[in-house]
Amino acid sequence: MSNIEMTAVFEPCEEGGFIAYIQEIPGINTQGETIDEAKENLTEAINLMFEERFAKI
């Protein structure tokens, strides 16, 4: 399996916490109270997207 490089973007929210999204994949976005939580949630969102896509193959 080859490595895939993507750009994760983390932006602070005015009300606190962070918004996170993958620049190259529209619709992969999430949030978290901390950057670490946002990273975990983003990883989960990416994994779910790939699981769904590969299940259709």
Beta strands, then each sheet from edge to edge (+ up, - down):
strand 1: 8-12
strand 2: 18-22
strand 3: 29-32
sheet 1: 1+ 2- 3+
end
